[in-house]
Amino acid sequence: MGRLTEAVKHILIVNVIMFFATQLYGDQMFQWMSLWFPKNPNFEWWQIISHMFMHGNLMHIVFNMYALWAFGTPLERIWGRNKFLFFYFSAGLGSAALHSGVNFFLFNEGISALEGAGIARTQIMDILANGQYSPGWYNIASKVTIDNMLSAYNTPAVGASGAIYGILVAFAFMYSEAKLMLIFLPVPIKAKYFVPILIAVDLIFGIGNVNTGVAHFAHIGGALIGFVMMWYWKKNQFNDNRWN
């Protein structure tokens, strides 16, 4: 850890600036910069990147930025700025891709159920685009199915957590014997066990559709891309200098 490295420092600064801008402009910033469902009228292409610099509250940004400093700094020292940035944003994009993919599945599951009852897709989309829904939909499909469809469409994703999970995986590859602790579980656990446990918890909550206010599949997406990249680099070009 120690003193901030260049890329970590600039990522942290942009996140802090965006957080204060969000406090000033509130809903407008969330509408512009959060990652919305692609069929939602609020969706814009730049949100695929901009959502990584948005955070919902103070604790959200504090935990993410602490993790960026604690786990990203030693990685950037080894890799250099360019390789670190490529890894960070690749994990963030992987996070967005899996999160959006799961949302597409949940959304289409609800749409299919409603279409099967004879409701036209265009009618459903018009209702959703106006920020509304029909209570009668709950008589057609299960509450979970409709709630998941509405949540996928209406709930934007924010945060650097997906990219951070990629960083955590990389840290576990590089410093597997380092001992880490959770605040609510103050027992030292080696990184090679600690990180998989975190990911397993997200997977359980995600598959179980546990509503914790956390985008669990976004975490998993970032971790998955992080694992694939670390596995490839370690096998093929981990120690080359082409990134510097």
N, C-alpha and C positions, 0 to 999 in steps of 0.2 A: 504494500500500500504506500503510505508516505505521501510525498508531494505530488500534486496533480500532474499527470502527463498531458500533452498537448490536446489530443483528440478528446480525452475524457473531460478536460477542462472546458472545451468549447461546446461539447454536447450538454454539459451541465449548465453552462451559461444560457444557452438557447432555451433549455427547459425552464429555467427560473424566469427568464424574460416572458415566455409564453404563459407561465403560471400567473404572473402579475398582470399581464394583459387580460387574462381570463377574469381576474378579479375586477378589472375595470369595465370590461365590455360584456361579461357574463354570457347570457344565452346566445348572443350573436357570435361570439368566438366558438362556442360549442357547435353551433350550426355550421360555421364555415370550416372548422379545422378537425372536428371529430370524424371518425370513420363510420359513415352511415351505410346501411344496406344498399347495394347498387341500384335497386329498383325504387328506393326512396327518393323523392324529389330533392332532398337535401344533399344527395351524394355528388361529390366532385372528385375528379381524378387525383388531385393533389392530396386528398385526405389519406391516401395510402401511405404517404410519408408524414404528413403534418400531425396525424393522430399520435405518433410516437413522442411528440413534444407536448401533449396535452395531459393534464392530470385533474382528477375530480375534486381533490381536497388536499389539505396540507400534509396529512399523514401519507397519502398516496405518493406525492412527489418526494417527500423526505425519505421514505423507505427505498424508492427506486433510485434516487440519486446517491444514497448511501451505498447501495449495492453496486452501482456503477463505479463509484470511487474505490470501494473495497476490493471488488473482484476484477474490474476493468483495468485498473492502474497496473497491476503486475503483468497482465496480458499485453498491454500496449508496450510496456518496457521490453518485452521479449520480441514481439512481432514488429513493432514500429507503427507509426500513425496510419499509413495507408491500408495495411493488412487488417489492423484493428477496425477501422471504419468500414471496410468491406464486409467483415464478419458481422459487425454490429447491425448494419442496415440489412444485410441478408437475413439475419435472424428475425429482425423486425418485419420484413416483408413476408417471411414464412409464417410468422404469427398472424399477420393480417389475412393471408391466403387460407389458412386452416380455419380461422374464426369465421371468415366469410363463407367458406365452403359448408361448414356445419350449419350456419344460418340459412343458406340456400336449401339445404336438406329439410330443416325444420319448417321453413316457410312453405316450400312446395308440398310438404306433407299436409299442412293445413289447407292450402289451396286445392289440392286434389280431393280432400274430403268434402269441401264445399262444392266443388264442381261436380262431384259424384251425386250430390243432392239436387243438381240442376241449376245451380247459381253460376251465371256467366263470369268468367275470369275478369273481363273488362269491368263488370259491375263491382266485383270485389276490390279491384285495384283503384277504382274511382273512390270508393268509400275510404280505403286506407290512405290514399293520397290527400284526402281532406282531414286526416288525423282522427278518423272515426272508426267505429266498428259496429256490427249489428249484434245485439244480445241474442238474437235467434241462432247465431252461429253455434252457440254452446248447446243447442238442442240437436245439432247435426253431428258434431264431433266432440270428443272428450275435452274437458277443460284444459288438460295438459297440452293437447294438440293445438287448440286455439290460442292459449297463452303463449306457447312457444312461437307460433306464427307471428303474433302481434309483437312479441319481444324482439324477434329477429328483425322485423321491419322497422320498429320504432326506437330501438335502443342503440345509440351510437357507442363505438368503442374508443376509449382514450387510454393513453399511458405508454410508458416505455417498457412495461413488464415483459412483453414478448421478447424484445431484444435483450433484456436483462437475463431472462431464462437461458437464452443462447450463451450469454457470457458465463452464467453459472455452470453450464455444461462444459464449456471450454476450460474453466478454472478446475473443475473436477478432473479433466483429462491431464492438465498440466501440473496440478498440485493435489494429487489424489490422496496423499497422506495428511494434508492439512486438516486440522480439527476445527469444526464450525459448531455454532450453537444457535438455536431458535430462542427468541425472547421468552416465549411461554414454555419452553422445554430446555432449561439451562444445563444440558448435558452435552459435553463435547462429543461430536460425531465426525468421523473422517469424511472428507469431501466426497469420496467415491461412493459413500453410502448416503450421505446427507442429501445430495442433489437428486438422486433417484427417488428418495423418499418424498421429497417435495413434488416431483413430477407425478409420482403414483397417487398422491393425495389429489392433485388436480384432475388426474384421469378418473379417479373414483367419483369425485364430485361432478365432473362433466358428464360422464356416462349416466350417473344417477340423477342427473337433472336437478342437482341441489342448488337452490337459489341463494347464493352467498353474495351477490352483487359483484362477483368477479368473473371475468371472461376466461374460464378455465382452459378452453381449447386454444385461445390465443397464447397462453403460457406454453401449452404443449407444442403448438406450432413452432414457436421460437426455439424451444428445447430440441425439437426434432431436427430442424435445420442446423442448429448448433452441433448436434451429434454427428450428422452426416458430413458436415464440413470438417470437423475435427478428425473424424475417421479417415476421410480422404486425404487431408493434409498430412496426417501422421503416416499414412501408408505411402504417399507419393512425393510430396514436396514440402513437408512441414518445415524443414530447416533451410529452404532456399532464400535468396536475397532479392528476388525479383520484385518484391513489394516495396522495397525501401527506396 
